[in-house]
Amino acid sequence: MTLDHASNQYKALGHPARLRIVNLLSQQDSLCVCEVMRVLDFGQSFVSRHLAILRDADLVMAEKKGTWAHYRLLPAAAPLLSAIDLTQITELQADLARLKLSACETC
Protein backbone atom coordinates (compact mmCIF):
# COMPACT_ATOMS: atom_id res chain seq x y z
CA MET A 1 0.00 0.00 0.00
CA THR A 2 1.19 3.48 -0.80
CA LEU A 3 0.90 6.61 1.28
CA ASP A 4 -1.50 8.09 -1.29
CA HIS A 5 -3.73 5.01 -1.17
CA ALA A 6 -3.88 5.04 2.64
CA SER A 7 -4.59 8.77 2.60
CA ASN A 8 -7.46 8.26 0.12
CA GLN A 9 -8.99 5.60 2.35
CA TYR A 10 -8.95 7.88 5.38
CA LYS A 11 -10.32 10.76 3.31
CA ALA A 12 -13.16 8.52 2.13
CA LEU A 13 -14.12 7.85 5.75
CA GLY A 14 -13.89 11.55 6.58
CA HIS A 15 -17.37 12.45 5.36
CA PRO A 16 -20.30 11.83 7.75
CA ALA A 17 -22.46 10.23 5.05
CA ARG A 18 -19.74 7.79 4.05
CA LEU A 19 -19.01 6.92 7.65
CA ARG A 20 -22.72 6.20 8.13
CA ILE A 21 -22.76 3.98 5.04
CA VAL A 22 -19.67 2.07 6.11
CA ASN A 23 -21.13 1.61 9.58
CA LEU A 24 -24.25 0.00 8.08
CA LEU A 25 -22.16 -2.22 5.83
CA SER A 26 -20.06 -3.32 8.79
CA GLN A 27 -23.18 -4.93 10.29
CA GLN A 28 -24.35 -6.79 7.17
CA ASP A 29 -22.87 -9.13 4.59
CA SER A 30 -24.12 -6.73 1.93
CA LEU A 31 -26.70 -4.01 1.43
CA CYS A 32 -28.64 -2.89 -1.59
CA VAL A 33 -28.47 0.78 -2.54
CA CYS A 34 -32.21 1.01 -1.87
CA GLU A 35 -31.68 -0.20 1.71
CA VAL A 36 -29.02 2.44 2.33
CA MET A 37 -31.33 5.08 0.86
CA ARG A 38 -34.24 4.02 3.04
CA VAL A 39 -32.30 3.73 6.31
CA LEU A 40 -30.34 6.96 5.92
CA ASP A 41 -33.09 8.89 4.13
CA PHE A 42 -30.76 9.94 1.34
CA GLY A 43 -31.54 10.17 -2.37
CA GLN A 44 -30.28 7.62 -4.86
CA SER A 45 -27.77 9.91 -6.57
CA PHE A 46 -26.33 11.03 -3.22
CA VAL A 47 -25.89 7.42 -2.03
CA SER A 48 -24.44 6.30 -5.35
CA ARG A 49 -21.93 9.16 -5.40
CA HIS A 50 -20.67 8.38 -1.91
CA LEU A 51 -20.55 4.64 -2.59
CA ALA A 52 -18.45 5.40 -5.68
CA ILE A 53 -15.97 7.30 -3.51
CA LEU A 54 -15.80 4.37 -1.08
CA ARG A 55 -15.37 1.98 -4.02
CA ASP A 56 -12.57 4.12 -5.51
CA ALA A 57 -10.83 4.02 -2.11
CA ASP A 58 -11.01 0.19 -2.16
CA LEU A 59 -13.22 0.08 0.93
CA VAL A 60 -16.34 -1.45 -0.66
CA MET A 61 -17.20 -3.51 -3.70
CA ALA A 62 -20.39 -3.71 -5.72
CA GLU A 63 -22.19 -6.71 -7.10
CA LYS A 64 -25.06 -6.27 -9.52
CA LYS A 65 -28.18 -8.28 -8.68
CA GLY A 66 -30.93 -7.57 -11.15
CA THR A 67 -31.42 -3.84 -11.42
CA TRP A 68 -29.88 -3.04 -8.03
CA ALA A 69 -26.28 -2.94 -6.89
CA HIS A 70 -25.41 -4.61 -3.59
CA TYR A 71 -22.38 -3.36 -1.70
CA ARG A 72 -20.16 -5.01 0.86
CA LEU A 73 -17.10 -3.96 2.81
CA LEU A 74 -13.73 -5.14 1.62
CA PRO A 75 -11.24 -6.56 4.14
CA ALA A 76 -9.13 -3.39 3.79
CA ALA A 77 -11.83 -1.48 5.69
CA ALA A 78 -11.53 -3.56 8.87
CA PRO A 79 -8.25 -2.08 10.18
CA LEU A 80 -9.48 1.45 9.52
CA LEU A 81 -12.75 0.85 11.33
CA SER A 82 -11.11 -0.86 14.29
CA ALA A 83 -9.33 2.42 15.06
CA ILE A 84 -12.72 4.12 15.54
CA ASP A 85 -15.20 3.15 18.24
CA LEU A 86 -18.38 3.45 16.19
CA THR A 87 -20.50 2.18 19.08
CA GLN A 88 -20.04 5.50 20.88
CA ILE A 89 -21.56 7.60 18.10
CA THR A 90 -25.26 8.13 18.78
CA GLU A 91 -26.27 8.84 15.17
CA LEU A 92 -24.62 5.66 13.96
CA GLN A 93 -26.44 3.59 16.56
CA ALA A 94 -29.74 5.15 15.47
CA ASP A 95 -28.93 4.17 11.86
CA LEU A 96 -28.39 0.57 12.95
CA ALA A 97 -31.70 0.55 14.81
CA ARG A 98 -33.46 1.74 11.62
CA LEU A 99 -31.62 -0.91 9.62
CA LYS A 100 -33.00 -3.65 11.86
CA LEU A 101 -36.54 -2.39 11.17
CA SER A 102 -35.98 -2.03 7.43
CA ALA A 103 -36.55 -4.93 5.11
CA CYS A 104 -35.96 -4.50 1.41
CA GLU A 105 -38.78 -5.94 -0.65
CA THR A 106 -37.66 -4.69 -4.06
CA CYS A 107 -34.24 -6.23 -4.35
Secondary structure, DSSP 8 states (H G I E B T S, - for coil): --HHHHHHHHHHTTSHHHHHHHHHHTTSS-EEHHHHHHHHT--HHHHHHHHHHHHHTTSEEEEEETTEEEEEE-TTHHHHHHTS-GGG-HHHHHHHHHHHH---S--
